[in-house]
C-alpha cells in the first residue's frame, strides 16, 4: 500500500465516524506526499507551535512548506 493509499484509507475510516479532513490536514497530507515535509516533522512543528500559541490557529499559514 502506498502512502497516498494509506492516507485515503484513514480519511475513509474517519468519514465513517462523521469526521472530515480540514484544510490543515489536507495541506499536511499534500506536503508529505510531495516530499516537502515528513509526518514526523509536521507533528513536531505542530506541537511546538501549539505550545507557543496555545492553539493551532494560523499554523498552516506560517509554514511555507504547507502552501
Secondary structure, DSSP 8 states (H G I E B T S, - for coil): --HHHHHHHHHHHHHHTT----HHHHHHHHHHHHTSS-HHHHHHHHHHHHHHHSS-TTTGGG-GGG-
